[in-house]
Amino acid sequence: MTELAATTKQDILEMIERMLDDATVDDVMYALYVRAAVDRGIADSKAGRTIPHEEVMKEVARWRQSSGR
């Protein structure tokens, strides 16, 4: 197992340990989903796959205008 995989596995185990004792499987799955989404976002940011805030706001304005809002 690579060091990154071991670290990720340990991080996930610790995350689950911090959850309430009555956490459901759905709670665990949601936490894993959020963790994966955040990790992907961080990786995208580090790789420069981002959109400047100004561009996003212009696109939102175009969406709102096209929907009549």
For each residue, the residues with C-beta under 8 A, 3 or more apart:
1: 5 6 9
2: 5 6
3: 6 7
4: 7 8
5: 1 2 8 9
6: 1 2 3 9 10
7: 3 4 10 11
8: 4 5 11 12
9: 1 5 6 12 13
10: 6 7 13 14
11: 7 8 14 15
12: 8 9 15 16 32 35
13: 9 10 16 17
14: 10 11 17 18
15: 11 12 18 19 31 35
16: 12 13 19 23 28 31
17: 13 14
18: 14 15
19: 15 16 23 27 28 31
20: 23 27
21:
22:
23: 16 19 20 27 28
24: 27 28
25: 28 29
26: 29 30
27: 19 20 23 24 30 31
28: 16 19 23 24 25 31 32
29: 25 26 32 33
30: 26 27 33 34
31: 15 16 19 27 28 34 35
32: 12 28 29 35 36
33: 29 30 36 37
34: 30 31 37 38
35: 12 15 31 32 38 39
36: 32 33 39 40
37: 33 34 40 41
38: 34 35 41 42
39: 35 36 42 43
40: 36 37 43 44
41: 37 38 44 45
42: 38 39 45 46
43: 39 40 46 47
44: 40 41 47 49 50
45: 41 42 48 49 50
46: 42 43
47: 43 44
48: 45
49: 44 45
50: 44 45
51: 55 56
52: 55 56
53: 56 57
54: 57 58
55: 51 52 58 59
56: 51 52 53 59 60
57: 53 54 60 61
58: 54 55 61 62
59: 55 56 62 63
60: 56 57 63 64
61: 57 58 64 65
62: 58 59 65 66
63: 59 60 66 67
64: 60 61 67 69
65: 61 62 68 69
66: 62 63
67: 63 64
68: 65
69: 64 65
